[in-house]
């Protein structure tokens, strides 16, 4: 038997590949399917099943392309109603993969079709459970993503309580838990950075699995601290349920090399968003006017999803040379399929063509400290999440979370100067670039963010409080 967790840090997402006796199964694959096919080919195996734990909201699954290219059968748990050919398994139904058995456990709560897949070895012994968004390490799935009519988050949380206690907590303590996500995902509120654990340990340390917890207590604790989900979540869930373009088609469309002149013409003649994916500190030194920065070497895809409201938005990209296909692929992971080209030669080609550029002023924490000492009434914007800000912040700093940047703009005066920071410098540059593109010229980016601010010891900071949520 071969079992591999394929973890993608940008999405804090875990897919799984299992192989036995020349047969393989993939659980919750990402949009690009070639890596799974290459694994199977290396093992001399045929992918028999593509197992989907639910209709994912935070990324577009690769189930359709993988099934089309391998002949594998797509499998969902009970109540799922996809708009394509798939097998809807019954609760408790078993599937054979080589000498292994995979048992379907219907676990409604995160969504109504949510299911876990229990792996049994050749002797029928329960070895591992793939829990999707039902159970995370130290957390459980949020119950507010699939509300319809009478199904409220309270009702879904009640279903989740029952699912955990009748299907998951009854498993042997040594069964390994392989979740769909880890820390950094918006599918739960306080996940661990660990990406696997055992049932026994989770029953001891996971707040939602306390043995003496009543259903009412569970419901209250699970929904407390939830923030509104990113706006792209329902759009991704719709794509996963109804279908989407082939990833090959998306890559062909998105990797069109455009000269500076053609790039400029495309930007002027369409309503395409100009997205610069270079590192924040590089972007600040020079960029195409009105472009926005979301660096590829960070939580790129989730921030694209949170900040670009229309997944059908046409996008023109600027990347470090050689990373064009990577950027288009990572956009497609969250459903942004309409990249229409990239700047051939990158930003240097734009400069060499004599085109107009812009920049954003940045300062070190040491420089920031000097300016703060000279004037304690300077305007400071902290763009971290509300939970991070409440945990610890500079005294008198205003919290305008990047997640709600459109609402934040109403609170920023174009005639005033603001010092903007986040945790480390990634989000503040996104914030500054968005406002810069909309005519806010007096924003100064603080390098290093709250981490550098804290380490400097030069600023009055509130006492640290353990956050109740990471959302």
C-alpha positions as CSV (number, residue, x, y, z in Angstrom):
1,X,0.0,0.0,0.0
2,X,1.1,3.5,-0.7
3,X,-0.6,6.5,1.0
4,X,0.6,10.1,0.2
5,X,-0.7,13.4,1.5
6,X,-0.2,16.1,-1.1
7,X,-0.3,19.3,0.8
8,X,-0.6,22.7,-0.9
9,X,0.5,25.5,1.5
10,X,-1.1,28.4,-0.5
11,X,-4.6,26.9,0.0
12,X,-3.7,25.0,3.3
13,X,-5.3,22.0,1.5
14,X,-4.6,18.3,1.6
15,X,-5.3,16.0,-1.3
16,X,-4.6,12.3,-1.0
17,X,-3.2,9.5,-3.2
18,X,-3.7,5.9,-2.2
19,X,-2.4,2.9,-4.3
20,X,-2.7,-0.9,-3.8
21,X,-2.1,-3.7,-6.3
22,X,-2.1,-1.5,-9.3
23,X,-5.2,0.4,-8.4
24,X,-5.3,4.0,-7.1
25,X,-7.7,6.5,-5.7
26,X,-7.3,10.3,-5.4
27,X,-9.2,12.2,-2.7
28,X,-10.1,15.9,-3.2
29,X,-7.6,16.6,-6.0
30,X,-6.6,20.1,-7.0
31,X,-7.4,21.6,-10.4
32,X,-4.1,20.6,-12.1
33,X,-4.3,16.8,-12.4
34,X,-1.0,15.9,-14.1
35,X,0.9,15.3,-10.7
36,X,-1.7,12.6,-9.8
37,X,-1.5,11.0,-13.2
38,X,2.3,11.0,-13.0
39,X,2.2,9.3,-9.6
40,X,-0.1,6.6,-10.9
41,X,2.0,6.1,-14.0
42,X,5.2,5.7,-11.9
43,X,3.4,3.1,-9.8
44,X,2.1,1.3,-12.8
45,X,-1.4,1.9,-11.4
46,X,-4.7,2.9,-12.8
47,X,-6.7,5.6,-11.0
48,X,-10.0,3.8,-10.2
49,X,-11.9,6.4,-8.1
50,X,-11.8,10.2,-7.6
51,X,-13.4,10.6,-4.1
52,X,-14.9,14.0,-3.3
53,X,-15.7,14.7,0.4
54,X,-18.1,17.5,-0.5
55,X,-18.6,20.4,-3.0
56,X,-15.6,22.4,-2.0
57,X,-16.1,26.2,-1.6
58,X,-12.5,27.4,-1.2
59,X,-11.0,25.8,-4.3
60,X,-12.0,24.2,-7.6
61,X,-11.4,20.5,-7.5
62,X,-9.7,18.6,-10.3
63,X,-12.3,15.8,-10.3
64,X,-13.7,16.4,-13.8
65,X,-10.4,16.6,-15.6
66,X,-9.0,13.7,-13.7
67,X,-12.0,11.5,-14.4
68,X,-12.0,12.5,-18.1
69,X,-8.3,11.8,-18.6
70,X,-8.1,8.5,-16.6
71,X,-11.6,7.0,-16.9
72,X,-11.9,7.1,-13.1
73,X,-15.3,7.2,-11.4
74,X,-16.2,10.3,-9.4
75,X,-17.7,9.4,-6.1
76,X,-19.7,11.6,-3.7
77,X,-21.5,10.6,-0.5
78,X,-25.3,10.6,0.0
79,X,-27.5,13.6,-1.0
80,X,-24.9,15.1,-3.5
81,X,-26.6,16.1,-6.7
82,X,-23.8,17.1,-9.2
83,X,-24.7,18.3,-12.7
84,X,-22.4,15.6,-14.3
85,X,-21.9,11.9,-14.3
86,X,-20.9,10.7,-10.8
87,X,-21.6,7.8,-8.5
88,X,-23.5,8.7,-5.3
89,X,-22.5,6.2,-2.7
90,X,-24.7,5.1,0.3
91,X,-23.7,5.6,3.9
92,X,-21.6,2.6,4.9
93,X,-21.0,1.5,1.3
94,X,-17.6,-0.1,0.7
95,X,-15.3,0.2,-2.4
96,X,-12.3,-2.0,-3.2
97,X,-9.0,-0.6,-4.2
98,X,-6.5,-3.4,-4.7
99,X,-6.3,-5.2,-1.3
100,X,-7.7,-2.2,0.5
101,X,-11.3,-1.2,1.3
102,X,-12.7,2.3,1.5
103,X,-15.9,2.8,3.5
104,X,-18.2,5.9,3.0
105,X,-19.2,7.6,6.2
106,X,-21.9,10.2,5.6
107,X,-21.1,13.1,7.9
108,X,-23.4,16.1,7.2
109,X,-22.8,19.3,9.1
110,X,-20.2,21.3,7.2
111,X,-22.5,20.7,4.2
112,X,-25.3,18.3,3.8
113,X,-23.4,16.0,1.4
114,X,-20.2,16.0,3.4
115,X,-18.7,12.6,3.8
116,X,-15.6,11.0,5.2
117,X,-13.7,8.0,3.7
118,X,-12.5,5.3,6.1
119,X,-9.5,3.3,4.9
120,X,-9.4,-0.4,5.9
121,X,-6.3,-2.5,5.3
122,X,-6.3,-6.0,3.7
123,X,-7.3,-7.5,7.0
124,X,-10.3,-5.2,7.4
125,X,-8.5,-3.2,10.1
126,X,-9.5,0.5,10.3
127,X,-6.3,2.5,9.5
128,X,-7.1,6.1,8.6
129,X,-10.0,8.4,8.0
130,X,-10.0,11.2,5.4
131,X,-12.3,13.8,6.9
132,X,-12.5,16.5,4.4
133,X,-14.0,19.6,6.1
134,X,-15.8,17.6,8.7
135,X,-13.0,17.3,11.2
136,X,-9.7,19.2,11.2
137,X,-6.8,19.0,13.6
138,X,-8.0,20.8,16.7
139,X,-11.1,22.1,14.9
140,X,-14.2,21.2,12.9
141,X,-15.6,22.5,9.7
142,X,-17.6,25.8,9.8
143,X,-21.4,25.2,9.4
144,X,-22.3,28.4,7.7
145,X,-21.4,27.7,4.0
146,X,-24.3,25.8,2.8
147,X,-27.4,27.5,4.3
148,X,-30.6,27.1,2.4
149,X,-34.1,28.0,3.5
150,X,-34.7,26.3,6.8
151,X,-31.1,24.9,7.1
152,X,-29.4,27.5,9.2
153,X,-25.9,27.4,10.6
154,X,-27.4,26.3,13.9
155,X,-29.2,23.4,12.2
156,X,-26.0,22.4,10.3
157,X,-23.9,22.6,13.5
158,X,-26.4,20.2,15.1
159,X,-25.9,17.8,12.3
160,X,-22.2,18.1,12.6
161,X,-22.4,17.3,16.3
162,X,-24.3,14.1,15.6
163,X,-21.9,13.2,12.7
164,X,-18.8,13.5,14.8
165,X,-20.2,11.6,17.7
166,X,-21.8,8.7,15.8
167,X,-19.4,8.3,12.9
168,X,-16.0,9.7,13.9
169,X,-15.5,9.6,17.6
170,X,-16.6,5.9,17.6
171,X,-13.5,4.9,15.5
172,X,-10.5,3.3,17.3
173,X,-8.2,5.7,18.9
174,X,-5.2,4.8,16.8
175,X,-7.0,5.6,13.5
176,X,-5.1,8.4,11.7
177,X,-7.1,11.6,10.9
178,X,-6.2,13.1,7.5
179,X,-8.1,16.4,7.1
180,X,-8.9,18.5,4.1
181,X,-7.2,21.6,5.5
182,X,-4.8,23.0,8.0
183,X,-4.0,26.4,9.5
184,X,-4.6,29.3,7.1
185,X,-7.8,28.0,5.5
186,X,-11.0,29.9,6.0
187,X,-13.0,26.7,6.2
188,X,-12.4,26.5,10.0
189,X,-11.7,29.1,12.6
190,X,-8.8,27.7,14.6
191,X,-7.0,24.9,12.9
192,X,-3.6,23.5,13.9
193,X,-0.6,23.7,11.7
194,X,-0.3,19.9,12.0
195,X,-1.8,18.1,9.0
196,X,-2.5,14.7,10.7
197,X,-3.2,13.2,14.1
198,X,-5.0,10.3,15.7
199,X,-8.7,10.0,16.7
200,X,-7.6,9.4,20.3
201,X,-5.5,12.5,20.6
202,X,-8.2,14.6,18.9
203,X,-10.7,13.4,21.5
204,X,-8.4,14.7,24.2
205,X,-7.4,18.1,22.7
206,X,-10.0,19.2,20.2
207,X,-12.5,21.6,21.8
208,X,-15.3,20.3,19.6
209,X,-14.9,16.6,20.6
210,X,-15.2,17.0,24.4
211,X,-16.9,13.9,25.7
212,X,-19.1,15.9,28.1
213,X,-20.2,18.5,25.5
214,X,-23.9,18.9,24.9
215,X,-25.3,19.6,21.5
216,X,-26.3,23.1,22.5
217,X,-22.8,23.8,23.9
218,X,-21.3,22.5,20.7
219,X,-23.5,24.6,18.5
220,X,-22.7,27.8,20.5
221,X,-18.9,27.1,20.5
222,X,-18.7,26.2,16.8
223,X,-20.5,29.3,15.5
224,X,-18.9,31.7,17.9
225,X,-16.1,33.7,16.2
226,X,-17.2,33.0,12.6
227,X,-16.6,35.8,10.2
228,X,-18.4,36.1,6.8
229,X,-16.8,33.7,4.4
230,X,-14.9,35.0,1.3
231,X,-17.2,36.1,-1.5
232,X,-15.7,33.5,-3.9
233,X,-16.7,30.5,-1.8
234,X,-20.3,30.1,-3.3
235,X,-18.9,30.6,-6.8
236,X,-16.3,27.9,-6.4
237,X,-18.9,25.5,-4.9
238,X,-21.1,26.2,-7.9
239,X,-18.3,25.4,-10.3
240,X,-17.5,22.1,-8.4
241,X,-21.1,21.1,-8.7
242,X,-21.9,22.3,-12.2
243,X,-18.6,21.9,-14.1
244,X,-15.9,24.1,-15.6
245,X,-13.4,24.5,-18.5
246,X,-10.6,22.1,-18.8
247,X,-7.4,23.3,-17.1
248,X,-5.6,22.8,-20.5
249,X,-7.9,25.3,-22.1
250,X,-7.4,27.8,-19.2
251,X,-3.6,27.5,-19.5
252,X,-3.7,28.0,-23.2
253,X,-5.8,31.1,-22.9
254,X,-3.8,32.6,-20.0
255,X,-0.3,32.0,-21.2
256,X,-0.4,34.3,-24.2
257,X,2.8,36.3,-24.3
258,X,2.1,40.0,-24.9
259,X,4.7,42.7,-25.8
260,X,4.5,45.9,-23.7
261,X,2.6,47.5,-26.6
262,X,0.1,44.6,-26.9
263,X,-0.2,44.4,-23.1
264,X,-1.0,48.1,-22.8
265,X,-3.5,47.9,-25.7
266,X,-5.2,44.9,-24.0
267,X,-5.4,46.8,-20.7
268,X,-6.9,49.9,-22.5
269,X,-9.3,48.0,-24.8
270,X,-10.8,45.6,-22.2
271,X,-11.9,45.8,-18.6
272,X,-9.1,43.4,-17.6
273,X,-7.5,43.8,-14.1
274,X,-3.8,44.2,-14.2
275,X,-2.4,41.9,-11.6
276,X,1.3,42.1,-10.6
277,X,2.4,38.9,-8.8
278,X,5.9,39.9,-7.9
279,X,7.2,40.2,-4.3
280,X,5.8,43.2,-2.4
281,X,9.2,44.9,-1.9
282,X,9.9,44.5,-5.6
283,X,6.5,45.9,-6.6
284,X,6.9,48.9,-4.4
285,X,10.0,50.1,-6.3
286,X,8.2,50.3,-9.6
287,X,5.0,49.0,-11.2
288,X,2.5,49.7,-14.0
289,X,0.1,52.5,-12.9
290,X,-3.2,51.1,-11.6
291,X,-2.0,47.6,-11.3
292,X,-2.5,45.8,-8.0
293,X,-0.1,43.5,-6.2
294,X,-0.8,40.1,-4.8
295,X,2.5,38.3,-4.5
296,X,2.7,34.7,-5.8
297,X,4.9,33.7,-2.9
298,X,2.2,34.1,-0.2
299,X,-1.4,33.1,0.3
300,X,-1.9,34.1,-3.3
301,X,-5.1,32.2,-4.4
302,X,-7.2,32.9,-1.2
303,X,-6.4,36.6,-1.4
304,X,-7.3,36.7,-5.1
305,X,-10.6,35.1,-4.2
306,X,-11.3,37.4,-1.3
307,X,-10.5,40.6,-3.2
308,X,-11.6,40.1,-6.8
309,X,-15.4,39.7,-6.6
310,X,-16.0,38.3,-10.1
311,X,-14.4,35.0,-11.0
312,X,-15.1,35.8,-14.6
313,X,-13.0,38.9,-14.4
314,X,-10.5,39.1,-17.3
315,X,-7.0,39.4,-15.9
316,X,-3.6,40.5,-17.3
317,X,-0.6,39.3,-15.3
318,X,2.9,40.5,-14.6
319,X,5.2,37.8,-13.2
320,X,8.8,37.1,-12.6
321,X,9.9,35.6,-16.0
322,X,9.3,31.8,-16.1
323,X,6.4,31.8,-13.6
324,X,3.6,32.6,-16.0
325,X,2.1,29.1,-16.1
326,X,2.3,28.8,-12.3
327,X,0.4,32.0,-11.8
328,X,-2.4,31.0,-14.3
329,X,-2.6,27.6,-12.6
330,X,-2.9,29.1,-9.2
331,X,-5.6,31.5,-10.3
332,X,-7.5,28.6,-11.8
333,X,-7.3,26.7,-8.5
334,X,-9.9,29.2,-7.1
335,X,-11.9,29.6,-10.3
336,X,-10.3,32.6,-12.0
337,X,-10.2,31.1,-15.5
338,X,-10.1,34.3,-17.6
339,X,-6.4,35.3,-17.6
340,X,-5.9,36.6,-21.1
341,X,-2.2,37.0,-21.3
342,X,1.0,38.1,-19.5
343,X,3.6,40.8,-20.0
344,X,6.4,39.1,-22.0
345,X,9.8,39.9,-20.4
346,X,8.1,41.1,-17.2
347,X,8.2,44.5,-15.7
348,X,11.8,45.1,-17.1
349,X,10.4,44.9,-20.6
350,X,7.8,47.6,-19.7
351,X,10.6,49.9,-18.4
352,X,12.8,49.3,-21.4
353,X,9.9,50.2,-23.7
354,X,9.8,53.6,-22.0
355,X,6.4,53.1,-20.5
356,X,5.0,55.1,-17.5
357,X,5.7,53.6,-14.0
358,X,4.6,54.3,-10.5
359,X,6.0,53.4,-7.0
360,X,4.9,53.2,-3.4
361,X,6.9,54.7,-0.6
362,X,8.2,52.1,2.0
363,X,10.0,52.7,5.3
364,X,11.8,50.5,7.7
365,X,10.6,50.0,11.3
366,X,13.5,52.2,12.5
367,X,12.4,55.0,10.2
368,X,8.8,54.5,11.3
369,X,9.8,54.7,15.0
370,X,11.6,58.0,14.4
371,X,8.6,59.5,12.7
372,X,6.3,58.1,15.5
373,X,8.4,59.7,18.2
374,X,8.3,63.0,16.5
375,X,4.5,62.9,16.2
376,X,2.5,60.4,18.3
377,X,-0.7,61.4,16.4
378,X,0.4,60.1,13.1
379,X,-2.3,57.9,11.3
380,X,-1.5,54.2,11.5
381,X,-3.6,51.6,9.6
382,X,-3.4,48.0,10.7
383,X,-4.8,45.8,7.9
384,X,-4.6,42.5,9.7
385,X,-7.7,40.5,10.5
386,X,-9.8,41.8,13.4
387,X,-8.9,38.8,15.5
388,X,-5.2,39.5,15.0
389,X,-5.7,43.2,15.9
390,X,-7.7,42.4,19.0
391,X,-4.9,40.0,20.1
392,X,-2.2,42.7,19.9
393,X,-1.8,46.1,18.2
394,X,-0.1,49.5,18.3
395,X,-1.9,51.8,20.6
396,X,-4.1,54.2,18.6
397,X,-3.7,52.2,15.3
398,X,-6.9,51.9,13.3
399,X,-7.9,48.4,12.2
400,X,-9.1,48.3,8.5
401,X,-8.8,44.6,7.6
402,X,-7.7,43.8,4.0
403,X,-10.6,41.4,3.8
404,X,-12.9,44.4,3.7
405,X,-10.8,46.8,1.7
406,X,-13.8,48.4,-0.1
407,X,-15.4,49.3,3.2
408,X,-12.0,50.5,4.4
409,X,-11.7,53.1,1.7
410,X,-14.6,55.1,3.1
411,X,-12.6,55.6,6.3
412,X,-9.4,56.8,4.6
413,X,-8.9,60.5,3.8
414,X,-7.1,61.1,0.5
415,X,-5.7,64.3,2.0
416,X,-4.0,62.6,5.0
417,X,-0.8,60.5,5.2
418,X,-1.1,57.0,6.6
419,X,1.4,54.4,7.7
420,X,0.1,51.0,6.8
421,X,1.2,47.6,8.2
422,X,0.1,44.0,8.5
423,X,1.8,41.0,10.1
424,X,4.9,40.8,7.8
425,X,4.5,43.1,4.8
426,X,2.5,40.9,2.3
427,X,-1.0,42.2,3.0
428,X,-0.1,45.8,3.5
429,X,1.3,46.1,0.0
430,X,-1.9,44.5,-1.4
431,X,-3.9,47.1,0.5
432,X,-1.7,50.0,-0.6
433,X,-1.7,48.9,-4.2
434,X,-5.5,48.7,-4.3
435,X,-6.0,52.1,-2.8
436,X,-3.2,53.6,-4.9
437,X,-5.0,52.4,-8.1
438,X,-8.0,54.3,-6.8
439,X,-6.3,57.6,-6.3
440,X,-5.0,57.3,-2.7
441,X,-1.5,58.7,-3.0
442,X,-0.4,59.2,0.7
443,X,0.0,55.7,1.9
444,X,3.4,54.6,3.3
445,X,4.1,50.9,3.7
446,X,5.9,49.7,6.9
447,X,8.4,47.0,6.1
448,X,8.3,43.9,8.2
449,X,4.9,44.6,9.7
450,X,3.8,43.8,13.2
451,X,6.6,41.2,13.7
452,X,9.2,43.9,13.2
453,X,7.3,46.4,15.2
454,X,7.0,44.1,18.1
455,X,10.7,43.1,17.9
456,X,11.8,46.8,17.8
457,X,10.4,47.6,21.2
458,X,9.9,51.2,20.1
459,X,6.1,51.3,20.0
460,X,3.4,51.2,22.7
461,X,1.6,47.9,22.1
462,X,-1.5,46.5,23.8
463,X,-1.1,43.4,26.0
464,X,-1.2,40.2,24.1
465,X,-4.5,38.2,24.3
466,X,-4.8,34.7,22.9
467,X,-7.2,35.0,19.8
468,X,-10.4,33.0,20.0
469,X,-10.4,32.6,16.2
470,X,-8.0,32.8,13.3
471,X,-10.7,34.1,10.9
